[in-house]
Amino acid sequence: MRFLALFFINIVVLAAGCMESQERGTTAQESTPTSTTLKASEPGVTIAITTPTTESESDMTVEPPTITVKLPANMSGCRGLENATLKDWCYYDVAGKDRNIEVCDSIADKNTVLKCKARLEENPDYCEQIDRLSEKDWCYWTMAFKWNKIRYCKVIFAQPIKDKCVHDFVTGKKPDPMECFSIINTVLRDDCIYFHIGEYERTGSGIKPNLCILINNQTLQLRCNQTFLKQP
């Protein structure tokens, strides 16, 4: 018994040390989203909430948080959930479906309340009040695509998230293609340029093929020239 007691004491000390080191690293890593998935086993409830990880420039896989939810469809159903995180996401989901900003106030987590309100009202002040930088960035991402305004991508702090936001906006919603050149990540910028040169060939509006030369990746630049650049 004494051995077991000492064993568990050591485990607690080690765990405390890990938590302390993680807290010290929070500030430096704050602009980088972490990957988390929550799965619930409560009757009638399944949910997977994934916040993506920022990868290296050569393997950019930054995506906005995705939520796969099968939750109660109304507030009374949300109240019956025991898991606090599930309950918050349930209210978040119901607020969006009902377009009712008052439902957001039932959420316990302050940052989730602000994100909930930001997606229902075009008011960036909600995002600005979020006290965790990575969550603030994803709040602006949501604003950009919800309200169809690229300017919200531009105020994102973390450059990888900002670049991916601009890339997805310019290749998906197709505003001014010249926004491709504001992207710092060369992989995303090249892809954006190539996409809009293709758009120019298809629609007559986009980036002209003579700008294939601005593509950084030599293989993609060659493909661009061979595919789109008309030879005299």
Number of C-alpha atoms within 10 A of each C-alpha: 6 6 8 9 10 11 11 11 12 12 12 12 11 12 12 12 12 12 12 11 11 12 11 11 11 12 11 9 13 14 21 22 23 15 12 12 13 12 13 13 8 12 7 9 14 15 19 16 18 17 20 18 17 19 13 11 14 10 9 16 15 21 19 19 19 12 15 11 16 13 20 19 15 16 16 10 14 23 15 10 18 10 11 14 15 23 22 22 24 26 29 24 24 22 24 17 11 11 15 14 19 10 20 25 18 18 20 15 13 14 19 20 22 22 24 28 27 22 25 17 14 13 12 19 11 20 25 16 13 19 11 14 20 20 21 24 27 25 29 28 30 22 25 21 18 14 13 13 15 21 13 21 25 18 15 22 17 17 17 23 26 23 23 23 26 25 27 15 23 21 18 10 13 14 14 15 21 14 17 24 16 12 21 15 19 16 16 22 23 21 18 25 29 25 18 24 26 20 18 17 16 10 10 11 14 20 22 18 20 13 15 22 14 14 20 14 13 11 9 16 19 14 13 22 16 12 13 17 17 9 6 3
